[in-house]
Amino acid sequence: VAKVIVNAQRILKLDERDPLRELRERFKLPHDEVYLDGNSLGPLLFQVRERLQHTIDVQWGQRLIRSWNESWIELPGVVASKIAPLVGAPPEDLTCADSVSVNIFKILAASLTLTPARPIILSLNDVFPTDLYISEGLATLLGAVRCKVKLTNLDQLEKSLDDQVNVLLMSQVNFRSGEAYDVKIITELAHRYGVRVLWDLSHSVGVLPVNLAANHVDFAVGCGYKFLNGGPGAPAFVYVNHELQQQLKQPLTGWMGHSAPFDFNPEYQPAPGIDRFLAGTPGILGMSALDAALDLWREVCLDTVVEKSQHLSRLFIEMVQQSPVLNSPENNLEIIHVSARGSQVSLRHPQAFAISQALIDCGIICDFRFPDLVRFGFAPLYIRYQDILTTTESLAEIMSTKRYQQSQFQQPGKVT
Ligand SMILES: *Cc1c(COP(=O)(O)O)cnc(C)c1O
């Protein structure tokens, strides 16, 4: 008990000194829960709710089609210009459209078309599965002569790079382990072999620095609904290095990517810059929500967020290690250690699913990743240091009582 009190005082001090502490009030969060799933779905910002009300009642409800010119048609570029500083990109090299999956398809197809002598898409075995599924779908569409998918692991990465590889597809943060890969080193390595790199920033944008332009990254995509809090299914973003933009032809040649969509010309003429990566009409409700959510970043410095993110993860690991219950061999909880990390920590246990369910039942909203990981995401804009204490206390209680063994915690739902 004494130990918990000492920790509690130290932790309250950390919260008092936290330069981000006031931001939490801007989010609608349940008072009696700790939300550790902001890496999967960011919570609702009050400013997003207000904006959506305005978009629905005024822009759509009153101004109707006039809103396209008054408020909507430029939105993909406006949203992109707010994401650009978070990823170190010039705003004109980024746009906002579709889902991450669809943007991966466009980029991979465009890169293969540009350099057909290199048919291989190279990625890691444990990349986020949609990245893999899209690559495989493209290989099926194009056939093995024009597209092959090759998977490797980090240790074998350099050995797998050769003059057959067209593009290396990497996620900056491993969604299971939380491991963060070095964008600069890996991009340089690939470039030495003439291989372009596509970075998927879905699990890192808003919690890690990226520096796309400074690191000469060729392509990037990322998610609007995780750490950017754009709402369920918010549009994704796509970045293409300006040196490549003019040469690339992406196959989803919809009218929004045309140089003059409202000329209604029967011939497709791609827009001159990044806009050629647009396809159809954007979903304005989702785009507006993301636009409003991104305004929070006007008040926040990314470095401060990154620092707090790392501190939250370190504190959680430290508290798990120091807890006699969580650290006991009998409880069999293994911390997944990584050399550099995103904003999440995973614990391994054979009963990980049941433990995640028992935690959710106590108001600790975490998730489970097959087959044996409980995953805790720490979103620095609203997670407090005291939430880490609450989490470790609940976890210790669940492990010591073995409450997770109760039958109601054994049944998975459709979304984990
Ligand atoms: C969440 C996530 C996605 C999601 O892709 P969608 O097509 O937007 O559903 C893709 N890649 C990674 C690495 C992710 O973390």
PDBQT file of the ligand as one rigid body, heavy atoms in Angstrom, charges set to zero:
ROOT
HETATM    1  C1  LIG A 501      -5.284   1.732 -38.950  1.00  0.00    +0.000 C 
HETATM    2  C2  LIG A 501      -4.310   1.400 -40.020  1.00  0.00    +0.000 A 
HETATM    3  C3  LIG A 501      -4.727   1.321 -41.351  1.00  0.00    +0.000 A 
HETATM    4  C4  LIG A 501      -6.179   1.526 -41.697  1.00  0.00    +0.000 C 
HETATM    5  O1  LIG A 501      -6.446   1.505 -43.040  1.00  0.00    +0.000 OA
HETATM    6  P1  LIG A 501      -7.883   1.961 -43.584  1.00  0.00    +0.000 P 
HETATM    7  O2  LIG A 501      -7.859   1.624 -44.996  1.00  0.00    +0.000 OA
HETATM    8  O3  LIG A 501      -7.992   3.445 -43.342  1.00  0.00    +0.000 OA
HETATM    9  O4  LIG A 501      -8.915   1.213 -42.822  1.00  0.00    +0.000 OA
HETATM   10  C5  LIG A 501      -3.780   1.037 -42.316  1.00  0.00    +0.000 A 
HETATM   11  N1  LIG A 501      -2.481   0.835 -41.992  1.00  0.00    +0.000 NA
HETATM   12  C6  LIG A 501      -2.058   0.900 -40.709  1.00  0.00    +0.000 A 
HETATM   13  C7  LIG A 501      -0.607   0.694 -40.384  1.00  0.00    +0.000 C 
HETATM   14  C8  LIG A 501      -2.958   1.185 -39.686  1.00  0.00    +0.000 A 
HETATM   15  O5  LIG A 501      -2.538   1.256 -38.434  1.00  0.00    +0.000 OA
ENDROOT
TORSDOF 0
